[in-house]
Amino acid sequence: MRVGLVGAGRIGAFHARTLADHPEVSEIVVTDPMPDRAEEVAAETGADVAADAAAMLDRIDAMVVAAATGVHAEMMHMAAGAGLPVFCEKPIATDLPATDAVVERVRAANVPAQIGFQRRFDAGYRSAKALVDSGQIGHLYSVRTTTHDHEPPPEGYQDTGIYRDTQIHDFDVLRYVTGQEVEEAYADGFTITTAAFGEDRPIDTGVVVLSLTEGTKVIMSGIRHDPLGHDVRMELFGTEDSVAVGLEPRLPLRSLEEGVPGPQEPTPKTFLDRFAPAYRAELAAFIEVAQGRRASPCTPDDARAALRIAIACDVSREQHRPVALKEIT
Ligand SMILES: NC(=O)c1ccc[n+]([C@@H]2O[C@H](COP(=O)([O-])OP(=O)(O)OC[C@H]3O[C@@H](n4cnc5c(N)ncnc54)[C@H](O)[C@@H]3O)[C@@H](O)[C@H]2O)c1
């Protein structure tokens, strides 16, 4: 299979290595308006460089979009128009009209499409889902999620705010694990505006309370600067069990209890450290999706559902009130 990779930044370069290692990928074509990035990926993986995405369409069998968020929708339209299976990083777009247009175009073109919510491929989150599905955790009272970056994204990164850019992963995996939908969101937050992190930044510290359809309550913490490392967790508390995803020897959190040691291994510093196997597994799944061997494990409709929750959080924070998801249409 010949795969076109659009975007060779942080996640694009990682996806390129995964594709290069995949036995069923025979050729990679990469493009990025920053030519050094495309050349670097090409040198490392043996990929060809194309001038832009349009220039690769007639020489690929599937497209992987890892470009900055602002071009995702355009690239998905392009792939659908060319009849190509498409994998796209989250989010499809940052508003509902643009997202809906993509959802409809992909459906009309009948091309396989997968969105990059890699936590669905992480072993811990999959175990949590299995526990919930089997009934072993019982009725879920509450869920707590943590997504704390070690450091804010680098300069030049197209940051769309903590809810739409980052906690959107929590929103997606919450739906995946619990099988419930969000009914109401209440959110607050602020922006770190120190000289070290830059002053003109979107909201980067978010707290969220969600109510789910079966009565479960959720509390969520999103932070762009955690001095100890990249901390991503989910804790689930049910009538039969209490479990945690991400409670591991690398966890970047120090206990203050006597005799309890700190992190036992070097902590993850980036999303790539934390989720490398999940990123590889999601692209392996996409190759099968593109070959028609399995259904998409994370559809554009799933991405739309997660975006609605993020939008509800922005409205809630701005208006300082709980927002019913049915308001977000
Ligand atoms: N799933 C995850 O955990 C995860 C993690 C990080 C980033 N992402 C998503 O991946 C995307 C990229 O993030 P990143 O951290 O790699 O950002 P980045 O800024 O490091 O890289 C983005 C790249 O896209 C390129 N680009 C911009 N317009 C383009 C175009 N028209 N064609 C081709 N390339 C283009 C830029 O030049 C840049 O090299 C974002 O949408 C982000 O939301 C997802």
The ligand as an SDF file (V2000), in Angstrom:
LIG
                    3D

 44 48  0  0  0  0  0  0  0  0999 V2000
   -3.3020   12.2270   18.8080 N   0  0  0  0  0  0  0  0  0  0  0  0
   -2.4780   12.8990   19.5660 C   0  0  0  0  0  0  0  0  0  0  0  0
   -2.1950   12.5490   20.6920 O   0  0  0  0  0  0  0  0  0  0  0  0
   -1.8310   14.1350   19.0040 C   0  0  0  0  0  0  0  0  0  0  0  0
   -0.6520   14.6020   19.5710 C   0  0  0  0  0  0  0  0  0  0  0  0
   -0.0780   15.7410   19.0120 C   0  0  0  0  0  0  0  0  0  0  0  0
   -0.6810   16.3660   17.9520 C   0  0  0  0  0  0  0  0  0  0  0  0
   -1.8420   15.8860   17.4530 N   0  0  0  0  0  0  0  0  0  0  0  0
   -2.5250   16.5580   16.3430 C   0  0  0  0  0  0  0  0  0  0  0  0
   -1.6870   16.4410   15.2050 O   0  0  0  0  0  0  0  0  0  0  0  0
   -1.6520   17.6500   14.4930 C   0  0  0  0  0  0  0  0  0  0  0  0
   -0.2030   18.1020   14.3420 C   0  0  0  0  0  0  0  0  0  0  0  0
    0.3380   18.3030   15.6270 O   0  0  0  0  0  0  0  0  0  0  0  0
    1.9220   18.4310   15.8470 P   0  0  0  0  0  0  0  0  0  0  0  0
    2.1300   18.4280   17.3080 O   0  0  0  0  0  0  0  0  0  0  0  0
    2.6390   17.4340   15.0010 O   0  0  0  0  0  0  0  0  0  0  0  0
    2.1440   19.9090   15.2800 O   0  0  0  0  0  0  0  0  0  0  0  0
    3.4320   20.5210   14.6140 P   0  0  0  0  0  0  0  0  0  0  0  0
    3.2340   21.9910   14.6620 O   0  0  0  0  0  0  0  0  0  0  0  0
    4.6780   19.9180   15.1940 O   0  0  0  0  0  0  0  0  0  0  0  0
    3.3490   20.0110   13.0930 O   0  0  0  0  0  0  0  0  0  0  0  0
    2.3420   20.4000   12.2000 C   0  0  0  0  0  0  0  0  0  0  0  0
    2.9470   20.3600   10.8100 C   0  0  0  0  0  0  0  0  0  0  0  0
    1.9080   20.5670    9.8490 O   0  0  0  0  0  0  0  0  0  0  0  0
    2.5050   21.2510    8.7720 C   0  0  0  0  0  0  0  0  0  0  0  0
    1.4970   21.7800    7.8750 N   0  0  0  0  0  0  0  0  0  0  0  0
    0.7750   22.9250    7.9860 C   0  0  0  0  0  0  0  0  0  0  0  0
   -0.0160   23.0750    6.8920 N   0  0  0  0  0  0  0  0  0  0  0  0
    0.2140   22.0070    6.0780 C   0  0  0  0  0  0  0  0  0  0  0  0
   -0.2800   21.6020    4.8060 C   0  0  0  0  0  0  0  0  0  0  0  0
   -1.1760   22.3300    4.1380 N   0  0  0  0  0  0  0  0  0  0  0  0
    0.1940   20.4440    4.2720 N   0  0  0  0  0  0  0  0  0  0  0  0
    1.1000   19.6970    4.9360 C   0  0  0  0  0  0  0  0  0  0  0  0
    1.6030   20.0400    6.1380 N   0  0  0  0  0  0  0  0  0  0  0  0
    1.1660   21.1780    6.7090 C   0  0  0  0  0  0  0  0  0  0  0  0
    3.3680   22.2960    9.4550 C   0  0  0  0  0  0  0  0  0  0  0  0
    4.3160   22.8850    8.5970 O   0  0  0  0  0  0  0  0  0  0  0  0
    3.9970   21.4720   10.5760 C   0  0  0  0  0  0  0  0  0  0  0  0
    5.2160   20.8800   10.1760 O   0  0  0  0  0  0  0  0  0  0  0  0
   -2.5440   18.6370   15.2530 C   0  0  0  0  0  0  0  0  0  0  0  0
   -3.7800   18.6970   14.6020 O   0  0  0  0  0  0  0  0  0  0  0  0
   -2.7190   18.0250   16.6170 C   0  0  0  0  0  0  0  0  0  0  0  0
   -4.0160   18.2660   17.1430 O   0  0  0  0  0  0  0  0  0  0  0  0
   -2.4180   14.7750   17.9530 C   0  0  0  0  0  0  0  0  0  0  0  0
  1  2  1  0
  2  3  2  0
  2  4  1  0
  4  5  1  0
  4 44  2  0
  5  6  2  0
  6  7  1  0
  7  8  2  0
  8  9  1  0
  8 44  1  0
  9 10  1  0
  9 42  1  0
 10 11  1  0
 11 12  1  0
 11 40  1  0
 12 13  1  0
 13 14  1  0
 14 15  2  0
 14 16  1  0
 14 17  1  0
 17 18  1  0
 18 19  2  0
 18 20  1  0
 18 21  1  0
 21 22  1  0
 22 23  1  0
 23 24  1  0
 23 38  1  0
 24 25  1  0
 25 26  1  0
 25 36  1  0
 26 27  1  0
 26 35  1  0
 27 28  2  0
 28 29  1  0
 29 30  1  0
 29 35  2  0
 30 31  1  0
 30 32  2  0
 32 33  1  0
 33 34  2  0
 34 35  1  0
 36 37  1  0
 36 38  1  0
 38 39  1  0
 40 41  1  0
 40 42  1  0
 42 43  1  0
M  CHG  2   8   1  16  -1
M  END
$$$$
